[in-house]
Amino acid sequence: MPLLLADISFGEILLVALEIFFFVIWIWILITILTDLFRDHETSGWAKAVWVLFLVFIPFLTALIYLIARGSGMRDRSIKAQADAKKHFDEYVREQANSTPADELHKLNDLREKGALSDEEFQQAKAKLLA
């Protein structure tokens, strides 16, 4: 017999929404723990395997223990990863910003000599660069 919408109360819909919310939170916590676990280069492969094994077979208790025991380390590793990403981005921006029009013209000329640009395309790019 098909389930009719009239058979579901508003309270049941709220409970289902709450269950979905907690399920998404749980998945988010697991992904955060696994990401941190494999980001940590000081932990051995065997220790990582044991943590994953326990996360699979005793998930709630293991997640709580991991968060309690390694919570501050998670924060430190996350901050370090963000700082490294910012440093690499800043280096890239500095590298790109330091290119002069002469450098760009040299690159365009190299592309023309290799045959990647026609003379007409080279002249258009050169005019655009010097404008």
C-alpha positions as CSV (number, residue, x, y, z in Angstrom):
1,M,0.0,0.0,0.0
2,P,1.5,3.4,-1.0
3,L,2.4,5.8,1.8
4,L,0.1,8.8,1.6
5,L,1.3,12.3,2.5
6,A,-1.7,12.6,4.9
7,D,-0.3,9.7,6.9
8,I,2.8,11.7,7.9
9,S,2.5,14.3,10.7
10,F,4.4,17.5,10.9
11,G,6.3,16.2,13.9
12,E,7.5,13.2,11.9
13,I,8.7,15.5,9.1
14,L,10.6,17.5,11.7
15,L,12.2,14.4,13.1
16,V,13.3,13.2,9.6
17,A,14.8,16.7,9.0
18,L,16.6,16.5,12.3
19,E,17.9,13.0,11.5
20,I,19.2,14.2,8.2
21,F,20.9,17.1,9.9
22,F,22.7,14.9,12.4
23,F,23.7,12.5,9.7
24,V,25.3,15.3,7.6
25,I,27.1,16.6,10.7
26,W,28.3,13.0,11.4
27,I,29.7,12.7,7.9
28,W,31.3,16.1,8.2
29,I,33.0,15.1,11.5
30,L,34.3,11.8,9.9
31,I,35.7,13.7,6.9
32,T,37.4,16.2,9.2
33,I,38.9,13.5,11.3
34,L,40.2,11.5,8.3
35,T,41.5,14.7,6.6
36,D,43.4,15.6,9.8
37,L,44.6,12.1,10.3
38,F,46.2,11.8,6.8
39,R,47.5,15.4,7.0
40,D,49.5,14.6,10.1
41,H,53.0,13.5,8.9
42,E,54.2,12.7,12.4
43,T,51.8,9.8,12.8
44,S,52.9,6.5,11.5
45,G,51.0,4.5,8.9
46,W,50.2,1.8,11.4
47,A,48.7,4.3,13.8
48,K,46.6,5.8,11.0
49,A,45.4,2.4,10.1
50,V,44.4,1.7,13.7
51,W,42.5,5.0,13.9
52,V,40.7,4.2,10.6
53,L,39.9,0.6,11.8
54,F,38.4,1.9,15.0
55,L,36.5,4.6,13.2
56,V,34.9,1.9,11.0
57,F,34.0,-0.5,13.8
58,I,33.5,1.8,16.8
59,P,32.7,5.1,15.2
60,F,31.1,7.3,17.8
61,L,33.5,6.4,20.7
62,T,36.6,6.6,18.4
63,A,35.5,10.0,17.0
64,L,35.0,11.4,20.6
65,I,38.4,10.0,21.7
66,Y,40.1,11.4,18.6
67,L,38.6,14.8,19.1
68,I,39.5,14.9,22.8
69,A,43.0,13.5,22.4
70,R,44.1,15.2,19.2
71,G,41.8,18.3,19.1
72,S,44.4,20.9,19.7
73,G,46.7,19.2,17.1
74,M,43.9,19.3,14.6
75,R,43.7,23.1,15.1
76,D,47.4,23.5,14.7
77,R,47.6,21.4,11.6
78,S,44.7,23.2,10.0
79,I,46.3,26.6,10.8
80,K,49.6,25.4,9.3
81,A,47.9,24.1,6.2
82,Q,46.1,27.4,5.7
83,A,49.3,29.4,6.3
84,D,51.2,27.2,3.7
85,A,48.4,27.7,1.2
86,K,48.5,31.5,1.7
87,K,52.3,31.5,1.4
88,H,52.1,29.6,-1.9
89,F,49.4,31.9,-3.2
90,D,51.3,35.0,-2.2
91,E,54.4,33.7,-4.0
92,Y,52.4,33.0,-7.1
93,V,50.9,36.5,-7.1
94,R,54.3,38.1,-6.5
95,E,55.7,36.1,-9.4
96,Q,52.9,37.1,-11.7
97,A,52.9,40.7,-10.6
98,N,56.7,41.1,-11.2
99,S,56.5,40.3,-14.9
100,T,57.2,43.4,-16.9
101,P,55.8,44.2,-20.4
102,A,59.3,43.4,-21.7
103,D,58.9,39.9,-20.2
104,E,55.5,39.5,-21.8
105,L,56.8,40.7,-25.2
106,H,59.6,38.1,-24.9
107,K,57.1,35.4,-24.2
108,L,55.0,36.5,-27.1
109,N,58.0,36.5,-29.4
110,D,58.9,33.0,-28.3
111,L,55.4,31.8,-29.0
112,R,55.6,33.4,-32.5
113,E,58.9,31.7,-33.2
114,K,57.6,28.3,-32.1
115,G,54.6,28.8,-34.5
116,A,52.0,29.0,-31.8
117,L,51.1,32.6,-32.8
118,S,50.8,34.0,-36.3
119,D,52.3,37.4,-37.1
120,E,48.9,39.0,-37.0
121,E,48.1,37.5,-33.6
122,F,51.5,38.6,-32.3
123,Q,50.9,42.2,-33.5
124,Q,47.4,42.2,-31.9
125,A,48.8,40.9,-28.6
126,K,51.7,43.3,-28.7
127,A,49.4,46.3,-29.3
128,K,47.1,45.2,-26.5
129,L,50.1,44.8,-24.2
130,L,51.6,48.1,-25.0
131,A,48.3,50.0,-24.9
